[in-house]
Amino acid sequence: MDTKESKTAQEEYQHLKEVRTPEDFEHPEPDAAQPEARRPAKGWHWLLLATAVLAGGFLIYRLFSALLA
């Protein structure tokens, strides 16, 4: 049973063009379909991690201080 979707002539031409075009390893650029690859990380993940660690530490401190009191 063939489950492949049939391609139009234009889609087939575009596919062959993409497959036959050699990759430029000297000047690689992210695909237009991947805008997240174009911008560098801004460091927000470190701020989020630090906030979560501080909140966890504070909650543990409050838990043990309540148990020891």
Sequence and secondary structure as in RCSB ss.txt:
>XXXX:A:sequence
MDTKESKTAQEEYQHLKEVRTPEDFEHPEPDAAQPEARRPAKGWHWLLLATAVLAGGFLIYRLFSALLA
>XXXX:A:secstr
        HHHHHHHHHHHHS   SSS    TT GGGTS   SHHHHHHHHHHHHHHHHHHHHHHHHH 
